[in-house]
Amino acid sequence: MMRQVFAHLDGQHVYLFTGAHAFYESLGFKRQGTGMALVVGSWLHNATR
């Protein structure tokens, strides 16, 4: 389900507050501060659209 969501978020920074660290790390998220972060695709790739 998360990969389907990511398909619509190219170039976006996704930040989650979660306790399910192992699950989200398996999807590529990195621990950052008090949550988990992931940039989908290339950062700000769709900024000019």
KOLDRENLO-780316 format. One record per residue (C-alpha): x, y, z. Coordinates in steps of 0.2 Angstrom, whole numbers, plus 2048, in hexadecimal, padded with zeros to 3 digits. Each point is the difference from the previous one (the first is absolute). Layout:
BEGIN
XYZ...
END
This chain:
BEGIN
80080080080E80C8048097FD7EF7EF8057F880081080A8128047FB7FB7FE7ED7F781080280D80A80B80F8017F480C80E8077F78018118087FF8117F57F480B8028018137F77F480B7FE8008137FF7ED8048067F280B8017F47F28128037FC8057EF7F97F18007F48048127F98137FD7FF7FC7F17F57F780C7F481080C8007FB80C80E80E80680B7FF8068128008128017FD80A8107F07F98087FA7F87F08047F77F08048097F08007FB7ED80280A7F07F67F87F38098007EF80B8107FE7FE80E80C7F480E7F97FF7F77EF7EF8067FD8028128067FE8077EE7F17F67FC
END
